[in-house]
């Protein structure tokens, strides 16, 4: 029986792999060679070394400087404690020349949370979150400002606005805690919201989220109450469904995921353009240039077969990334990505893709299984 079960598993894995390759179609693969390719493992980064899903930070400080950050546990045995408790860790960061790949600097900070992160903010400064505090750092890594945090999980929900001039942090513990929007330079509070509206995204002047009751989109200015957000694409759809989520791709422009459709919509509800239905693919993470002229969407697909008797289930896997121009109102670049496979391997790999767009939208950086690649995005033609 064990032999038969093993053969069945092997046939099902191979069958799901072949089925996925023959039936699922994504964008035409881009054959462009990367401008830069760097193996980050030579700087001490080891994919999946902690035994958990690694929390990575990838950002452009400017068009010529990249920062990549990751966290390691001080005691590898702490991985058995689960995902959320406070654990002694270290946040590591390397700064790379985006032209040559040469290391410009490397730094480490102690952390009380595995979910530490590092973000580029205005004027070349950095925002670090290490569980017990969020800090504004100069490019020379001097601490310019510091704010204590409610608990180690606060870093999980830290977000930075498109302009890099604002960031949001959780006020307490748990996923349903209230949040505060703060000025990146002064740490002065700019707005607050509670758990009546969740999945909130923001610019320096606007907030958008989903109501807890009804999951309907809501919008507000920083100092005003929430009100329903309506847009034409939803009202004109022959079988309307409630929008799943909205994401800012410009100071006055949203990308709205509504089932299998994506719409680019202005904050007054007018549709700028629609993105073709994704078919068997679905929208994953998104990244945007500072000015919002260019944005990228990670596309994913379900891979593997469902067989409850063999405890086998499909899972989400990265498939491709597509870059759009807001001015040209169309796709301008795409590339096929390597995602996690249902076929088991002897050596574990982390094929989740981490993305970053440069401030001008001219370059995109992708990290996959410890390899950093930088591509140039072609100029958009209206």
Secondary structure, DSSP 4 states (H G I P E B T S, - for coil): -HHHHHHHHHHHHHHHHHHHHHH---SPPP-PPPSEEEEGGGGT--TTTTSS----EEEEEETTEEEEEEEEESSGGGGGG-SSS---EEEEEEEEETTT--EEEEEEEEES-TT-EEEE-GGG-EEEE-SSEEEEE-TT--EEEEEE-SSGGGGGG-EE-TTSSEEEEESSSSTT--EEEEETTT--EEEEE-TTEEEEEE-SSEEEEEETTT--EEEEETTS--EE---HHHHH-TT-----EEEEEETTEEEEEETTEEEEEETTS-EEEEEPP-TT-EEEEEEE-TTSSEEEEEEEEEES--BGGGTB--EEEEEEEEEEETTTTEEEEEEE-----SS--SS-----EEEEE-TTSSEEEEEETTEEEEEEPPPP--
